[in-house]
Amino acid sequence: MSVSGGGYKSDDEYSVIADKGEIGFIDYQNDGSSGCYNPLDEGPVVVSVPFPFKNEKPQSILVGETSFDSFTVKNTTDEPVDLWTKIYASNPEGSFTLSILKPPSKDSDLKERQCFYETFTLEDRMLEPGDTLTIWVSCKPKDIGLHTTVVTVDWGDDRVERVVFLLAEDNISSSLTSRRPYSRSRRAPKKDFAVDDYVMGSRPAKVVDRRFKNRLPRYEIPKEIREMIEKKEIPDDLNEGLTAKNYANYYKTLLVMEELQLEEDMRAYDMENVSMKRRGLYLSLEVPGLAERRPSLVHGDYIFVRHAYDDGTDQAYQGFVHRVEADEVHLKFAPEFHQRYTAGSVYNVRFTYNRINTRRLYQAVDAADMLDLNFLFPSLHSGRRIIKTGLNQEGSSNAPQYPQETEWNDSGEVKNGGTKENGEWSGGNNNGGTKEKEECYDGWKNGGCGEEIKNDGEFETRGDFVAKGEDEWSDGWK
């Protein structure tokens, strides 16, 4: 892999390795070359990788403790090579070091610690043919997070780079780390029940009585589209593609498909054989995951319940949410359901989602169907408008330059920027002329109507600014 920094140096410049590089962002999950190592793919000098990945992830180390690992450099040529090894760059800076001797452990004596020497560079190491050199890489992180370094090994005009990734953690974060890969839980299929026919619940009272002039339509999902989607068939409007004629039906079909997927997603939260508790006028239901909005229930939403041992002949009951607590909702059903409720009864529960936002999307599609087609499909509009800008003779851009020919369409609209006044067309695009008082003049033709103008009945020259007297022509721009 390539790393930014200084280039190679001649033999006279190899006495000191002092170049400092920088490490940009390296995505080790998508960049397979950063952590892989295959000796068969290496050149005449084989360099292994320190701190190799485990389970395709960086190794974890503890903050404040020194972790070390070795890598080897083997000379497979017939001639000795002169090795130059250094820490090219580290992030955080100075968090990695190199050494020839193995770093001392916690139990090492004082003499061993005093003899140990670590550095950022190992210069001028001669490696004979067939020999192997072992180099140790140490890291002592001060903060939690990903630590990265690039180790370079140079010989002659060749270079090998090895990237090291380490994840520094403290005792708390380490204890919270999952030891198993994530896998989505496989729940047993739940017993579904139809809710086409149900007993309506008691809706929460509105705080403010709002009277709507136009109530939001229900926009029920068409039965034929539902059946087609359940059969894995594509509706006709989608097969035709988006056109100006089927704009509304096309997007309504897409919204229906999205709603059906939302219904399918909500099935993952349905519950079976659960009980409720009486809370005054309400029945409370404990919902696991409610605090994490899985599922999401707010005041005014509703669910459906049915007795767990129902043979399918009883109706489902709708219960509205009147209060939401951490992991519990207070529900109110029809009065007969509360009267028949007994402690210890178990129910199957089916959750629903709030359709208000989706119904507004349907309403927006209906409104868009009444818009002009040129607004929805600008590419269908055949008209053109040409605007050209340039410099006048003096190099100033304060006066716009227009095409020399002015065109008008049959409906009297402007083509190429001309203007119309008092029933006659002006040469408005002949460099900006306009018409006033039933006569035409060229007011912007390179700075005015010539150099002479009429002022109070006489002609005079005003240089480069032209003024207008009473009832006479003027050009206020040059």
Sequence and secondary structure as in RCSB ss.txt:
>XXXX:A:sequence
MSVSGGGYKSDDEYSVIADKGEIGFIDYQNDGSSGCYNPLDEGPVVVSVPFPFKNEKPQSILVGETSFDSFTVKN
TTDEPVDLWTKIYASNPEGSFTLSILKPPSKDSDLKERQCFYETFTLEDRMLEPGDTLTIWVSCKPKDIGLHTTV
VTVDWGDDRVERVVFLLAEDNISSSLTSRRPYSRSRRAPKKDFAVDDYVMGSRPAKVVDRRFKNRLPRYEIPKEI
REMIEKKEIPDDLNEGLTAKNYANYYKTLLVMEELQLEEDMRAYDMENVSMKRRGLYLSLEVPGLAERRPSLVHG
DYIFVRHAYDDGTDQAYQGFVHRVEADEVHLKFAPEFHQRYTAGSVYNVRFTYNRINTRRLYQAVDAADMLDLNF
LFPSLHSGRRIIKTGLNQEGSSNAPQYPQETEWNDSGEVKNGGTKENGEWSGGNNNGGTKEKEECYDGWKNGGCG
EEIKNDGEFETRGDFVAKGEDEWSDGWK
>XXXX:A:secstr
    S     GGGTT            TTT GGGT   GGG  SEEE  SS  BTTB EEEETTS EEEEEEEEE
 SSS EEEEEEEEEEESTT EEEESS    TT  HHHHHH   BSEEEEEEE TT EEEEEEEE  SSSEEEEEE
EEEEETTEEEEEEEEEEEE HHHHHHS SS               SSEE       SS    SS        HHH
HHHHHTT   HHHHH S SSSHHHHHHHHHHHHHHHHHHHHGGG EEEEE EEETTEEEEE TTTTTTSS   TT
 EEEEEETT  S S EEEEEEEEE SSEEEEE  HHHHHH  TT EEEEEE    HHHHHHHHHHHHHTTS HHH
H GGG            TTS  SS    SS EE TT  EETT  EETTEE  TTSSS EEETTEEE TTSSSSSS
SEEEETTEEEE TT     TTS      
